[in-house]
Amino acid sequence: MMKFTNYFKYTRLREDRKDIKAEWIKQVYDQPEKEEIQSDGRIRRRAKIKEVDKYLRIIILEDKETIHNAFFDRSFKK
């Protein structure tokens, strides 16, 4: 089950992030194409969102349930 930090809820209101659909976040959460553990223990997951032809990156806290951030990753190259 996904949970969300207050930071995530706040950043969802930004112009560059308000169009990111919840179903896309769930897709990346459930079926990442790439996963990395950051030095702080948080988890990065990425997957391509075909509808917009972009990679979405989500950051998950160490508990593996709580989404901290979600944004289109402009620098990611597969």
N, C-alpha and C positions, 0 to 999 in steps of 0.2 A: 504494500500500500504506500502510495506517495503522500508525503507531507510537504509543507512549504514553510520556509523561514519568512519572517516579517520583511527582511531585505528583498526577497524574491517578490513578495506581494507588492512592495513599493516600486520596484523597478519595472514590473509589468505595466505600469502606467505610462512609462516613457514612450515617446513617439516611435522610436526605433524598435520597440519591443511589443507594443500593444497588439500587433497583428500576428504574433506567434500563437498559434492555436494550441489549446490544451492537449488535443489528440496528438499533435506533433511531439510535444514534450513526453507524452506517454510512450509514443513510438520509440523515441531515443532511449528512454528509460528501460523499456522492455527488450528492445532489439538494437543495441548499439553496434555500429560497424567497427568502432574503435573505443577502447577503454584504457585509461591511464590513471595511476595513483599519483597524486601530487605529493610534494614533500611535506605538506601539512596534513596528509592523510585523507584529504577530500578526493573524490572520484570524478574524473572527466569522462563523459561519454559523448560520442558524436555519431551522427547518422545523416545521410542525405535525405532531404525533404523534396521529393520529386515535383510536387505541385509548384514549388518556387525555385527549383534547381539550385538550392543552397544547402550547406551543411549546418545543422543546428548542434550547438554544444550545450550540454547541461552540466552543472556542477552539483554533485550530491555530497552531503555531509558524511562523516565517518560512519554514521549509523546505517548507511546504505538505503535509507528511506526518504530522507528530507532533501528536497530540491532547494538549493541556495541561489542558483542563477541559471538563466537560459538566454542564449543569444545566438544570432547567426555568426558563424566563425568564418570571417572573410579571408583569413590567412591560411586556413587548412587546405592542404593538397593531399589527395589520396594517393 
